[in-house]
Amino acid sequence: MTQYQRKNKDTDRALRELKQIKNLLILSLLKAGATSDEVNLATGMGAANIRAMFPVKRGRKKVRASSDQDGQTSVSAT
């Protein structure tokens, strides 16, 4: 392996890690409630690209009943 190939491989690895870190930060922002438009403003990636990379389920939340230790049934949204 030549020095150029080794340097190129290290650069590719570093670039891949930076992309992974960027994706984790975007995911964190989306989980915290930021919109894809807001993330687009910060990154310039395009809101449609962000929605495609990180699809979020929208719609009604499921409601499930659970019973506590006293035997009483409570309803919680998940």
PyMOL commands that set and color helices and strands:
alter all, ss='L'
color gray80, all
select helices_A, chain A and resi 3-31+36-43+47-53
alter helices_A, ss='H'
color red, helices_A
select strands_A, chain A and resi 63-67+73-77
alter strands_A, ss='S'
color yellow, strands_A
deselect
rebuild
show_as cartoon
